[in-house]
Amino acid sequence: MRFRTKTITVATVIALATSGALAAGAAPATATDQPPEVRSWLTTVDRARLLEEQPPLQFTDTPSTAPTIVIDPELGYQEMDGFGASITDSSAHVLYNLSKAERDATMRKLFHPVDGIGISLLRQPIGSSDFTATSAHYTYDDVAPGKNDYLQRKFTIAHDEAQILPLLRQAKQLNPKLKIVASPWSPPAWMKTNDSLVGGKLEPGVLNATAYAAYLVRYVVEYKKAGVPIDFLTIQNEPQNRTPDAYPGMDMPVADQARVIRILGPLLKVASPKTKILGYDHNWATHPNDLANVPPGQDPEPDYPAKLLLTKAAKWIAGTAFHCYYGDPSAQTALHERFPDRGIWFTECSGSHGADDPPAKFFRDTLVWHARTITIGVPRNWSKTTANWNLALDETGGPHLGGCGTCTGLVTTHSDGTVTTNAEYYTIGHLSKFVQPGAVRIASTSFGTTGWNGQVTDVAFRNPDGSFVLVAHNENDDPRAVAVSVGSKTFETTLPGGALATYTWAASAAFDDGLVPVSVEGATASATSSAGSDAEARFAVDADASTRWSSGQAQAPGQALTIDLGVARSFSRVAIDSGGNLGDYARGWELSVSSDGSSWTSLASGAGVGQLTNVDVAPTTARYLRIASTASAGNWWSLADMRLYG
């Protein structure tokens, strides 16, 4: 589901700016028709630049010959809730091992919107996880083996009052817009089939489902009393991880989760009506190890999120939470298309490294994978949040009690009392420092893929104050020149190999060229026999600049692509975009139109000079378009995206 975002007037932006509402790093709004200055920040794989501001860039009226990221500020997608990580028990422990001065400085560097990266989301374990600093795992209602506590007289969050809650309160003071997602790794052992926090299932029946729902509500209520309201609540971390490695976990089939939610929803509506319930909280796709450990006769439920949203519990579920450890972010879009009225939240991904990897290698490897997959791929696929795992760990990657021994945090604390930043600090910071909670993701062409194709990938946002944010990553090892176009204005930049960058600029009337996109949804395309694969022709009209139709051979006159819009549409500009495949633009082209697919009228022709050619014509209404090559060149001819404007 896409929507046209509301136009923000210059007067509104000025009012917001003067009230102090502009985000850290965002350029101030201007009342003139001059295009605003572009500010940019860069992180490179060699650590030479770490979220370092670069010299300002300027919009001009000159089109670029480079691959051009075209931004449509009016075409909006999901609203963003925040970006961050988790203050696990281990994170709290290592931060409290620092001096108070160093701890305060580190928290400021993490959460303050101006002096730090402005983390705006925390995903908090409800009880123990694998990143636990104590000698034993715990929940908030533990009793002796064989005992139970259905009245929950033993319930207490005292454990968290020592370190976790003070840090959460400090984080909220540093960034009042901070939101909290809470997730349990296990119910108390007395509610489970194996009387253990590790493995097992929730005891069948309404009694234990009710006890678990009451336990979760009690947690939410007690945390609110402690000054930390819970914005989102999931029911079980990784419910298909049936054999956790010596840390809390539980097999929770869809029916069990739905049963708990149907009891929890009404209770939560009374006790904490602003707290939203999120379902699933696991990987994009079911991991083979999880499938291999399905008990005999139990449904493996590879379609868990969709199946849950089809139960009667769905009325209480705001949306679905995902992790990064198997599959890819496209699963989020697939689920959104089935359930467009439910949100997507991304709640966990840990940086990690090989046991013998040198620090420089795992900084680079984490930076580039997280940049394309988590920083950009996750929000481009409808997620309202992006969250890493541990906020802080020590130099051994701990402490941890079972689970991951090679995970990294946003920051590392050292035995000498110092703190260093890791790749995740920057992959989150390039979002959290600039994209305000409440921002809307807006349309932007992107040439890269989460699976790596060596191109530039990006995601764009419009903040509540009207300013714009573009986050871009160069997947290639070599520098790549790229342009950014908004309306009639364009700026150019060069991204070093593997680099991650953020660009910000203010709203301005200078961007208004009087054109709006014309939908080509449902369009089909076919190629002449001399112009490559007919099957790939669809890639020219799939609204995805990372895919392309290609001639498959040197350019020659007569090669052509015919597009059927399905119905007659009116337009005054045709964008012929060859994407990121350098040099694959038509050296000569002709654009023709037809109402019946048989009789053709030539609209325009010319010589191509770069990756993006905008063809402006008199207002035209047609069902069919034909883009033909009229010149020869050794390069193939590629079309990544054909767009119409009116």
TIMAR-186950 format. One record per residue (C-alpha): residue number from 1; residue in one letter; z, x, y. Coordinates in pm, whole numbers, plus 50000, padded with zeros to 5 digits. Each point is the difference from the previous one (the first is absolute). Example, Ala and Ser with C-alpha at 12.3 -4.5 7.8 and 13.67 -1.06 7.14 Angstrom:
1:A:50780:51230:49550 .
2:S:49934:50137:50344 .
This chain:
1:M:50000:50000:50000 .
2:R:49893:50138:50337 .
3:F:50065:49856:50342 .
4:R:49905:50047:50360 .
5:T:50294:50153:50182 .
6:K:50104:49861:50335 .
7:T:49857:50170:50304 .
8:I:50264:50183:50201 .
9:T:49923:50001:50371 .
10:V:50032:50304:50220 .
11:A:50278:49827:50194 .
12:T:50195:49942:49679 .
13:V:49965:50364:49897 .
14:I:50117:50119:50342 .
15:A:50304:49773:49976 .
16:L:50083:50137:49658 .
17:A:49953:50356:50114 .
18:T:50225:49963:50300 .
19:S:50266:49838:49784 .
20:G:50017:50312:49784 .
21:A:49844:49835:49695 .
22:L:49734:50265:49939 .
23:A:50033:50198:49678 .
24:A:50083:50368:50003 .
25:G:49682:50197:50041 .
26:A:49781:49702:50095 .
27:A:49792:50038:50312 .
28:P:50103:49764:50281 .
29:A:49782:49702:50084 .
30:T:49772:50011:50304 .
31:A:49878:49728:50232 .
32:T:49670:50175:50073 .
33:D:49671:49970:49817 .
34:Q:50004:50371:49924 .
35:P:50048:50084:49630 .
36:P:50347:50139:49929 .
37:E:50079:50351:49889 .
38:V:50038:50055:49625 .
39:R:50310:50183:49880 .
40:S:50003:50154:49654 .
41:W:50238:50168:49757 .
42:L:49898:50222:49708 .
43:T:50149:50127:49672 .
44:T:49811:50266:49801 .
45:V:50035:50103:49638 .
46:D:50099:50358:50094 .
47:R:50293:49871:50212 .
48:A:49851:50169:50308 .
49:R:50020:49662:50175 .
50:L:50271:49753:49909 .
51:L:49967:49667:50180 .
52:E:49901:50212:50299 .
53:E:49850:49837:50307 .
54:Q:49649:50122:50078 .
55:P:49810:50015:50332 .
56:P:49898:49652:50119 .
57:L:49661:49853:49911 .
58:Q:49775:49783:50214 .
59:F:49797:49688:49929 .
60:T:49641:50019:50129 .
61:D:49695:49773:50007 .
62:T:49800:50241:49783 .
63:P:49949:49905:49634 .
64:S:50076:50274:49749 .
65:T:49776:50142:49729 .
66:A:50307:50056:49778 .
67:P:50140:49750:49748 .
68:T:50154:49732:50224 .
69:I:50315:49801:49931 .
70:V:49928:49663:50160 .
71:I:50312:49806:50097 .
72:D:50004:49625:50059 .
73:P:50325:49926:50188 .
74:E:49960:49625:49959 .
75:L:49964:49987:49623 .
76:G:50356:50003:49869 .
77:Y:50157:50017:49656 .
78:Q:50370:50028:49906 .
79:E:50296:50046:50232 .
80:M:50197:50317:49935 .
81:D:50375:50005:49926 .
82:G:50068:50373:49994 .
83:F:49974:50345:49841 .
84:G:50263:50222:49844 .
85:A:50191:50102:49686 .
86:S:50340:49948:49829 .
87:I:50350:50122:50074 .
88:T:50087:50035:49634 .
89:D:50344:50106:49884 .
90:S:49857:50352:49967 .
91:S:49850:49990:50350 .
92:A:50333:49891:50147 .
93:H:50179:50272:49804 .
94:V:49782:50288:50120 .
95:L:50004:49874:50358 .
96:Y:50381:49987:49993 .
97:N:50006:50358:49872 .
98:L:49856:50103:50336 .
99:S:50210:50064:50305 .
100:K:50038:49690:50215 .
101:A:49785:50156:50271 .
102:E:49719:50082:49756 .
103:R:50026:49659:49832 .
104:D:49978:49821:50334 .
105:A:49703:50213:50105 .
106:T:49825:49928:49669 .
107:M:50061:49625:50028 .
108:R:49866:50005:50354 .
109:K:49693:50192:49883 .
110:L:49940:49735:49735 .
111:F:50080:49673:50177 .
112:H:49978:50037:50376 .
113:P:49667:49857:50128 .
114:V:49959:50266:50271 .
115:D:50196:50306:49887 .
116:G:49906:49951:49633 .
117:I:49744:49819:49786 .
118:G:50156:49657:50049 .
119:I:50043:49895:49637 .
120:S:49999:49619:50009 .
121:L:50060:49908:49634 .
122:L:50254:50097:49735 .
123:R:49990:49888:49637 .
124:Q:50356:50011:49870 .
125:P:50114:50006:49636 .
126:I:50252:49727:49913 .
127:G:50239:50222:49809 .
128:S:49898:50310:49810 .
129:S:49650:50142:49943 .
130:D:49883:50327:49845 .
131:F:50081:50165:50334 .
132:T:50375:49971:49971 .
133:A:50241:50276:50102 .
134:T:50297:49878:49797 .
135:S:50069:50093:49638 .
136:A:49936:49646:49875 .
137:H:49774:49712:50089 .
138:Y:50153:49698:50170 .
139:T:49948:49648:50131 .
140:Y:50220:49796:50234 .
141:D:50172:49813:49718 .
142:D:50076:50236:49711 .
143:V:50255:49912:49731 .
144:A:50103:50154:49669 .
145:P:49754:49977:49708 .
146:G:50023:49663:49828 .
147:K:50154:49834:50306 .
148:N:49835:49772:50257 .
149:D:50062:49882:50355 .
150:Y:49816:49674:50053 .
151:L:50221:49916:50298 .
152:Q:49916:50347:50137 .
153:R:50357:50077:50101 .
154:K:49924:50372:49957 .
155:F:49702:49993:50238 .
156:T:50020:50267:50272 .
157:I:49761:50207:50212 .
158:A:50275:50259:50064 .
159:H:49784:50273:49845 .
160:D:49738:49954:50273 .
161:E:50256:49992:50282 .
162:A:50068:50370:49944 .
163:Q:49654:50135:50093 .
164:I:49708:49758:49957 .
165:L:50107:49722:50239 .
166:P:50102:50236:50282 .
167:L:49655:50157:49982 .
168:L:49831:49659:49995 .
169:R:50195:49892:50306 .
170:Q:49910:50324:50175 .
171:A:49634:49951:49909 .
172:K:50003:49649:50147 .
173:Q:50160:50130:50318 .
174:L:49727:50263:50032 .
175:N:49726:49746:49931 .
176:P:50110:49638:50055 .
177:K:49667:49877:49857 .
178:L:50086:50147:49658 .
179:K:49957:49760:49706 .
180:I:50165:50024:49657 .
181:V:49856:49925:49657 .
182:A:50264:49991:49723 .
183:S:49922:50048:49629 .
184:P:50227:50009:49692 .
185:W:49935:50246:49719 .
186:S:50224:49801:49766 .
187:P:50241:49707:50000 .
188:P:50357:50083:49898 .
189:A:50007:50098:49633 .
190:W:50206:49695:49900 .
191:M:49703:49775:50087 .
192:K:49766:50186:49763 .
193:T:49908:49989:49633 .
194:N:50103:50361:49934 .
195:D:50312:50013:50223 .
196:S:49847:50305:50171 .
197:L:49840:50071:50335 .
198:V:49721:50192:49824 .
199:G:49739:49782:49832 .
200:G:50059:49661:49839 .
201:K:49934:49657:50149 .
202:L:50186:49734:50189 .
203:E:50193:49787:49753 .
204:P:49798:49682:49938 .
205:G:50100:49667:50146 .
206:V:50097:49847:50331 .
207:L:50352:50147:50007 .
208:N:49895:50362:50040 .
209:A:49704:49915:50224 .
210:T:50244:49817:50226 .
211:A:50247:50289:49989 .
212:Y:49724:50243:50096 .
213:A:49878:49779:50284 .
214:A:50359:49970:50128 .
215:Y:50039:50379:49976 .
216:L:49689:50055:50214 .
217:V:50112:49742:50257 .
218:R:50345:50161:50014 .
219:Y:49836:50335:50070 .
220:V:49792:49856:50283 .
221:V:50303:49829:50154 .
222:E:50226:50307:49975 .
223:Y:49733:50228:50146 .
224:K:49953:49762:50292 .
225:K:50376:50008:50061 .
226:A:49975:50378:49995 .
227:G:49743:49992:50281 .
228:V:49686:50043:49789 .
229:P:49807:49673:49958 .
230:I:49752:49997:49710 .
231:D:49649:49893:50101 .
232:F:49839:50005:49655 .
233:L:50143:49978:49649 .
234:T:49828:50081:49673 .
235:I:50141:49889:49665 .
236:Q:49949:50306:49780 .
237:N:49864:50346:50064 .
238:E:49710:50066:49762 .
239:P:50055:49705:49765 .
240:Q:49748:50133:49746 .
241:N:50165:50342:49967 .
242:R:50174:49921:49671 .
243:T:50112:50356:49915 .
244:P:50137:50162:50318 .
245:D:50086:50367:49959 .
246:A:50381:49989:50000 .
247:Y:50026:49796:50319 .
248:P:50052:49629:50073 .
249:G:49715:49767:49916 .
250:M:49917:49681:49819 .
251:D:49717:49820:49826 .
252:M:49956:49681:50203 .
253:P:49712:49778:49886 .
254:V:49845:49755:50244 .
255:A:50196:49704:49858 .
256:D:50331:50180:50057 .
257:Q:49912:50099:50355 .
258:A:49878:49650:50079 .
259:R:50322:49848:49860 .
260:V:50217:50220:50223 .
261:I:49785:49933:50308 .
262:R:50016:49622:49953 .
263:I:50379:50026:50014 .
264:L:50009:50272:50266 .
265:G:49761:49832:50246 .
266:P:50217:49699:50088 .
267:L:50315:50215:50010 .
268:L:49840:50255:50230 .
269:K:49862:49727:50226 .
270:V:50360:49901:50075 .
271:A:50167:50341:49997 .
272:S:49730:50207:50175 .
273:P:49697:49790:50098 .
274:K:49817:50290:50167 .
275:T:49997:50207:49680 .
276:K:49663:49975:49823 .
277:I:49959:50031:49623 .
278:L:49733:50239:49868 .
279:G:49881:49990:49641 .
280:Y:49893:50266:49747 .
281:D:50084:50337:50174 .
282:H:49801:50220:49763 .
283:N:49672:50189:49962 .
284:W:49650:49892:50105 .
285:A:49916:49979:49630 .
286:T:50214:49997:49686 .
287:H:50061:50357:49884 .
288:P:49886:50083:49642 .
289:N:50355:50110:49914 .
290:D:50130:49660:50108 .
291:L:49738:49827:49788 .
292:A:50085:50221:49701 .
293:N:50367:49895:50019 .
294:V:49950:49625:50007 .
295:P:50229:49849:49733 .
296:P:49816:49840:49705 .
297:G:49893:49647:50081 .
298:Q:50062:50035:50375 .
299:D:49713:49943:50243 .
300:P:49917:50336:50169 .
301:E:49916:49807:50319 .
302:P:49754:50241:50161 .
303:D:49941:49727:50259 .
304:Y:50372:49978:50085 .
305:P:49970:49946:50381 .
306:A:49744:49721:49971 .
307:K:50182:49840:49710 .
308:L:50324:49996:50201 .
309:L:49827:49840:50300 .
310:L:49875:49723:49772 .
311:T:50353:49900:49890 .
312:K:50218:49736:50164 .
313:A:50200:50286:50152 .
314:A:49705:50078:50229 .
315:K:50128:49761:50268 .
316:W:50283:50247:50065 .
317:I:49788:50319:49989 .
318:A:49864:50142:50327 .
319:G:49776:50243:49818 .
320:T:49975:50295:49766 .
321:A:50124:50360:50011 .
322:F:49810:50296:49854 .
323:H:50056:50365:49898 .
324:C:49748:50285:49975 .
325:Y:50053:50154:49656 .
326:Y:49709:49839:49817 .
327:G:49682:49824:50111 .
328:D:49870:50001:50357 .
329:P:50051:49800:50322 .
330:S:49698:49776:49938 .
331:A:50231:49793:49774 .
332:Q:50171:49883:50320 .
333:T:49674:49864:50139 .
334:A:49917:49832:49669 .
335:L:50336:49822:50004 .
336:H:49964:49909:50368 .
337:E:49663:49839:49930 .
338:R:50159:49783:49730 .
339:F:50310:49916:50205 .
340:P:49903:50040:50368 .
341:D:50311:49815:50120 .
342:R:50236:50258:49843 .
343:G:50074:50340:50148 .
344:I:49969:50347:49852 .
345:W:50273:50262:50046 .
346:F:49986:50359:49875 .
347:T:50348:50130:49920 .
348:E:49994:50332:49812 .
349:C:49805:50322:49950 .
350:S:50154:50341:49951 .
351:G:49847:50331:50082 .
352:S:50027:50238:49706 .
353:H:49884:50338:49877 .
354:G:49948:50204:49688 .
355:A:50299:50196:49876 .
356:D:49838:50332:50096 .
357:D:49807:49892:50310 .
358:P:50063:50212:50312 .
359:P:50114:49803:50306 .
360:A:49668:50048:50181 .
361:K:49813:49838:49712 .
362:F:50219:49696:49966 .
363:F:50001:49951:50378 .
364:R:49622:49996:50000 .
365:D:49962:49792:49684 .
366:T:50251:49740:50114 .
367:L:49858:49984:50351 .
368:V:49641:49931:49896 .
369:W:50081:49756:49716 .
370:H:50253:49804:50202 .
371:A:49779:50003:50310 .
372:R:49706:49831:49833 .
373:T:50194:49785:49753 .
374:I:50326:49900:50167 .
375:T:49962:50059:50376 .
376:I:49652:49845:50014 .
377:G:49916:49838:49665 .
378:V:50313:49785:49982 .
379:P:49968:49825:50341 .
380:R:49621:49975:49966 .
381:N:50076:49791:49690 .
382:W:50215:49739:50174 .
383:S:50348:50152:49972 .
384:K:50239:49922:50283 .
385:T:50207:50313:49926 .
386:T:49968:50356:49877 .
387:A:50307:50162:49846 .
388:N:50068:50329:49830 .
389:W:50294:50057:49766 .
390:N:50287:50233:50098 .
391:L:50067:50059:50367 .
392:A:50168:50335:49925 .
393:L:50063:50223:49698 .
394:D:50138:50348:49953 .
395:E:49791:50309:49926 .
396:T:50016:49932:49624 .
397:G:49854:49650:50045 .
398:G:50335:49838:49933 .
399:P:50261:49908:49930 .
400:H:49869:49754:49744 .
401:L:50147:49835:49693 .
402:G:49711:49956:49759 .
403:G:49647:49927:50117 .
404:C:49785:50225:50216 .
405:G:50073:50371:50015 .
406:T:49700:50096:50218 .
407:C:50020:49739:50276 .
408:T:50010:50094:50366 .
409:G:50145:49820:50301 .
410:L:49883:49966:50357 .
411:V:50238:50285:50080 .
412:T:50171:50271:49795 .
413:T:50355:50117:50067 .
414:H:50083:50362:49921 .
415:S:50312:50180:49888 .
416:D:50021:50181:50336 .
417:G:50038:49666:50177 .
418:T:49646:49980:50137 .
419:V:49742:49724:49953 .
420:T:49624:50031:49956 .
421:T:49729:49735:50007 .
422:N:49764:49925:49713 .
423:A:49651:49849:49981 .
424:E:50145:49648:49968 .
425:Y:50169:50039:50339 .
426:Y:49655:50031:50154 .
427:T:49811:49749:49784 .
428:I:50258:49738:50101 .
429:G:50043:50134:50354 .
430:H:49631:49968:50085 .
431:L:50055:49625:49955 .
432:S:50364:49933:50091 .
433:K:50003:50188:50331 .
434:F:49705:49807:50139 .
435:V:49954:49668:49819 .
436:Q:50262:49756:50125 .
437:P:50154:49732:49777 .
438:G:49799:49688:50070 .
439:A:49675:50194:50041 .
440:V:49691:49848:49843 .
441:R:49757:50198:49791 .
442:I:49653:49963:50150 .
443:A:49652:50058:49864 .
444:S:49871:50357:49985 .
445:T:49716:50151:49799 .
446:S:50127:50262:49754 .
447:F:49788:50237:49794 .
448:G:50264:50148:49767 .
449:T:50155:49861:49682 .
450:T:50343:50028:49840 .
451:G:49831:50162:49701 .
452:W:49865:50283:50221 .
453:N:49637:50021:50106 .
454:G:50020:50278:50257 .
455:Q:49953:49770:50300 .
456:V:50216:49895:50296 .
457:T:50222:49698:49933 .
458:D:50201:49805:50255 .
459:V:50204:49693:50091 .
460:A:50043:49840:50344 .
461:F:50262:49781:50167 .
462:R:50064:49812:50322 .
463:N:50362:50014:50115 .
464:P:50186:49705:50153 .
465:D:49974:50177:50338 .
466:G:49618:50004:49972 .
467:S:49964:50372:49929 .
468:F:49786:50120:49711 .
469:V:50075:50241:49717 .
470:L:49750:50164:49766 .
471:V:50120:50215:49709 .
472:A:49728:50214:49838 .
473:H:49988:50252:49715 .
474:N:49728:50247:49911 .
475:E:49974:50006:49621 .
476:N:49763:50298:50014 .
477:D:50115:50362:49991 .
478:D:49758:50080:50284 .
479:P:50032:49876:50358 .
480:R:49827:49669:50069 .
481:A:49877:49874:50336 .
482:V:50063:49630:50051 .
483:A:49959:49752:50282 .
484:V:50203:49690:50082 .
485:S:49834:49700:50166 .
486:V:50173:49705:50168 .
487:G:49760:49758:50163 .
488:S:49758:50204:50210 .
489:K:50221:50309:50017 .
490:T:50015:50299:49764 .
491:F:50204:50317:49965 .
492:E:49935:50296:49770 .
493:T:50236:50230:49814 .
494:T:50002:50247:49712 .
495:L:50250:49976:49717 .
496:P:50090:50323:49817 .
497:G:49966:49994:49622 .
498:G:50272:49786:49839 .
499:A:50154:49913:50339 .
500:L:50179:49679:50093 .
501:A:49976:49878:50360 .
502:T:50120:49711:50216 .
503:Y:49817:49886:50315 .
504:T:50144:49758:50258 .
505:W:49856:49837:50311 .
506:A:50084:49711:50229 .
507:A:49831:49664:50032 .
508:S:49724:49992:50260 .
509:A:49731:49763:50126 .
510:A:49760:50295:49970 .
511:F:49964:49934:49627 .
512:D:49862:49648:50045 .
513:D:49625:50008:49933 .
514:G:49968:49623:49964 .
515:L:49924:50023:49628 .
516:V:50191:49865:49703 .
517:P:49924:50053:49630 .
518:V:49784:49745:49821 .
519:S:50107:49938:49641 .
520:V:49768:50124:49725 .
521:E:50231:49875:49726 .
522:G:49797:49883:49704 .
523:A:49692:50203:50097 .
524:T:49789:50157:49727 .
525:A:49760:50291:50016 .
526:S:49706:50141:49807 .
527:A:49801:50322:50025 .
528:T:49631:50071:49967 .
529:S:49895:50175:49681 .
530:S:49952:50323:50194 .
531:A:50349:49988:50149 .
532:G:50262:50077:49739 .
533:S:50222:49772:49794 .
534:D:49964:49628:50062 .
535:A:50341:49954:49835 .
536:E:50162:50219:50265 .
537:A:49842:49806:50287 .
538:R:50308:49776:50011 .
539:F:50204:50294:50126 .
540:A:49820:49975:50336 .
541:V:50149:49653:50062 .
542:D:50341:50025:49830 .
543:A:50191:50076:50324 .
544:D:50119:50326:49843 .
545:A:49873:50319:50164 .
546:S:50126:50214:49710 .
547:T:49724:49856:49777 .
548:R:49628:50041:50065 .
549:W:49651:49913:49899 .
550:S:49778:50309:49982 .
551:S:49627:50051:49962 .
552:G:50071:50255:49726 .
553:Q:49708:50211:50122 .
554:A:49860:50158:50315 .
555:Q:49935:49761:50285 .
556:A:49647:49860:50024 .
557:P:49826:49717:50187 .
558:G:50012:49670:49816 .
559:Q:50352:50033:49859 .
560:A:50181:49683:50101 .
561:L:50310:49792:49949 .
562:T:49978:49621:50028 .
563:I:50315:49803:50081 .
564:D:50046:49628:49939 .
565:L:50284:49867:50215 .
566:G:50009:49678:49798 .
567:V:49973:49789:50314 .
568:A:49839:50058:50337 .
569:R:50227:50193:50234 .
570:S:49970:50085:50367 .
571:F:50045:50358:50122 .
572:S:49906:50243:50275 .
573:R:50095:50331:49840 .
574:V:49940:50148:49656 .
575:A:50207:50305:49904 .
576:I:49827:50222:49746 .
577:D:50277:50227:49873 .
578:S:49927:50289:49763 .
579:G:50372:50075:49971 .
580:G:50138:50340:49916 .
581:N:49702:50135:49806 .
582:L:49888:50254:50259 .
583:G:49628:50003:50074 .
584:D:49922:49689:49795 .
585:Y:49893:49791:50300 .
586:A:49644:49868:50030 .
587:R:49788:50239:50209 .
588:G:49785:49703:50095 .
589:W:50080:49630:49955 .
590:E:49869:49651:50062 .
591:L:50206:49680:50008 .
592:S:49827:49672:49912 .
593:V:50126:49643:49957 .
594:S:49886:49691:49815 .
595:S:50107:49639:49962 .
596:D:49848:49955:49654 .
597:G:49984:50350:49847 .
598:S:49619:49996:50010 .
599:S:49883:50011:50360 .
600:W:50148:50293:50191 .
601:T:50031:50081:50370 .
602:S:50074:50353:50121 .
603:L:50298:50005:50235 .
604:A:50038:50368:50077 .
605:S:49913:50349:49881 .
606:G:50098:50351:50089 .
607:A:50109:50345:49892 .
608:G:50339:50057:49844 .
609:V:50215:50270:50158 .
610:G:50335:49967:49819 .
611:Q:50213:49827:49742 .
612:L:50039:49675:50195 .
613:T:49709:49825:50169 .
614:N:50075:49691:50210 .
615:V:49689:49790:50049 .
616:D:50035:49763:50297 .
617:V:49755:49710:50005 .
618:A:49947:49674:50185 .
619:P:50217:49721:49854 .
620:T:49843:49926:49662 .
621:T:50061:49749:49723 .
622:A:49882:50090:49649 .
623:R:50098:49980:49636 .
624:Y:49822:50314:49877 .
625:L:49999:50355:50137 .
626:R:49794:50294:49884 .
627:I:50085:50359:50089 .
628:A:49712:50233:49916 .
629:S:49948:50374:50015 .
630:T:49703:50108:50214 .
631:A:50028:50379:49974 .
632:S:50033:50278:49744 .
633:A:50294:50236:49951 .
634:G:50143:50213:49722 .
635:N:50331:49814:50018 .
636:W:50065:49685:49805 .
637:W:50039:49685:50205 .
638:S:50340:49832:49965 .
639:L:50138:49675:50134 .
640:A:50378:49970:49977 .
641:D:50038:49691:50216 .
642:M:49775:49755:50182 .
643:R:50186:49798:50263 .
644:L:49896:49725:50238 .
645:Y:50141:49922:50346 .
646:G:49935:49708:50230 .
